[in-house]
Amino acid sequence: MENQFKRRPMDHYPIFLNVRTKRIVVSGAGETAVAKLRLLLKTTAEICVYGERPHADITAWSAEGRLRLVPRAIAEGDAAGASLFYAANDDEAEDARAAAVGRAAGALVNVVDNFEASAFLTPAIVDRDPVTVAIGTEGAAPVLARRIKAAIEEQLPPSLGILARIARSFRHRAEMLPQGRKRRAFWGRFYDGEGQRAFAEGGEAAVRNTLETLLTDAIENREKPGSVALIGTGPGNPELLTLMARRILHEADVVLHDRLVPQAILELARREALIIETGKTGYGESWSQEDINALMIRHAGNGARVARLKSGDPAIFGRLDEELDALDAAGIAFEVVPGITSASAAAASMGASLTRRGRNSSLRILTGREVEGFAEHDWR
């Protein structure tokens, strides 16, 4: 079994090429070329396309000045000075002829959908400029590469690139901190949630202010403030968690969860997190609301990032106001992350709608239990 997973040497070494002002030539002007060009146009390279009957998108890009279009088949000498060359003609024989032109010019050649004839492969890419994640399978499983790309896209917020660009401009300021643990801790606080929260609340200006605050805290050895995120975990299916809920849960130092939150969701927390069940059981041993409030405040007061998990949506019969009041009174920062309430989840599982035009103009959500015990409702 151990030999089954033995690592074999790589045939393709992953690198990032500097293509600024470099010439990239594409032979072909159809659908296949369009797919490659959508990625190439994100670069600062000089792109030249050769192909008869060009696709409308390529014609439009040429009119916008984003690439140079030569509406004929590629010929000997057309690839002179090219660093990269793509053969994307949707025709095996024409691709072979074009690839020979590229190789004769000394360019690295990629023949689309021809692994053996290619000197390099274009990976699946997650673009959060300047952060780029490249995924390759050495041509073995392109569909798997796309699935991995989709999973990573979910995990990396769109604002990540903005944070990275702002951080790059702040690096000279961070050099006020000594190299090593202290500087790593500073950047760790920024990337582990502080920067993302600042951007969500106030955009780029708030991010820059947060960096200044974090730097001052690090220089003066101030303890980082804790916070609490009250998260709705929905009906229990991890796939129904919001992306924000997943991110915060992954960053949390302490996780407090209701009894109905399943293990599959708790496993999304990082391994180092302290996980405490604070559930209530009818006529059984339970945590009081006062004890839960005190636990949140104690951990957050010690600088921890606390994730308070509630099934469904925290604002619907989740005693959210009581916990927010306690946190506010203690001066603890908090945020609320909504979840899918069980009313919506139940309707979805039945393939039904909670509202219907011409049938009902309102919706009531009732609880089966009040402060004094069972709730009395007129169920008719």
Stockholm file with secondary structure:
# STOCKHOLM 1.0

chainA/1-380         MENQFKRRPMDHYPIFLNVRTKRIVVSGAGETAVAKLRLLLKTTAEICVYGERPHADITAWSAEGRLRLVPRAIAEGDAAGASLFYAANDDEAEDARAAAVGRAAGALVNVVDNFEASAFLTPAIVDRDPVTVAIGTEGAAPVLARRIKAAIEEQLPPSLGILARIARSFRHRAEMLPQGRKRRAFWGRFYDGEGQRAFAEGGEAAVRNTLETLLTDAIENREKPGSVALIGTGPGNPELLTLMARRILHEADVVLHDRLVPQAILELARREALIIETGKTGYGESWSQEDINALMIRHAGNGARVARLKSGDPAIFGRLDEELDALDAAGIAFEVVPGITSASAAAASMGASLTRRGRNSSLRILTGREVEGFAEHDWR
#=GR chainA/1-380 SS CTGGGCCCCCSSCCCCCCCTTCEEEEECCSHHHHHHHHHHTTSSSEEEEECSSCCHHHHHHHHTTSSEEECSCCCTTTTTTEEEEEECCSCHHHHHHHHHHHHHTTCEEEETTCSTTCSSCCCEEEEETTEEEEECCTTSCHHHHHHHHHHHHHHSCTTHHHHHHHHHHHHHHHTTSCTTHHHHHHHHHIIIIIHHHHHHHHHHHHHHHHHHHHHHHHHTTCCCCCEEEEEECBTSCGGGSCHHHHHHHHHCSEEEECTTSCHHHHTTSCTTSEEEECCCCTTSCCCCHHHHHHHHHHHHHTTCEEEEEESBCTTSSSCHHHHHHHHHHTTCEEEEECCCCHHHHHHHHTTCCSCBTTTBSCCCCCCSEETTEECCCCCC
#=GC SS_cons         CTGGGCCCCCSSCCCCCCCTTCEEEEECCSHHHHHHHHHHTTSSSEEEEECSSCCHHHHHHHHTTSSEEECSCCCTTTTTTEEEEEECCSCHHHHHHHHHHHHHTTCEEEETTCSTTCSSCCCEEEEETTEEEEECCTTSCHHHHHHHHHHHHHHSCTTHHHHHHHHHHHHHHHTTSCTTHHHHHHHHHIIIIIHHHHHHHHHHHHHHHHHHHHHHHHHTTCCCCCEEEEEECBTSCGGGSCHHHHHHHHHCSEEEECTTSCHHHHTTSCTTSEEEECCCCTTSCCCCHHHHHHHHHHHHHTTCEEEEEESBCTTSSSCHHHHHHHHHHTTCEEEEECCCCHHHHHHHHTTCCSCBTTTBSCCCCCCSEETTEECCCCCC
//
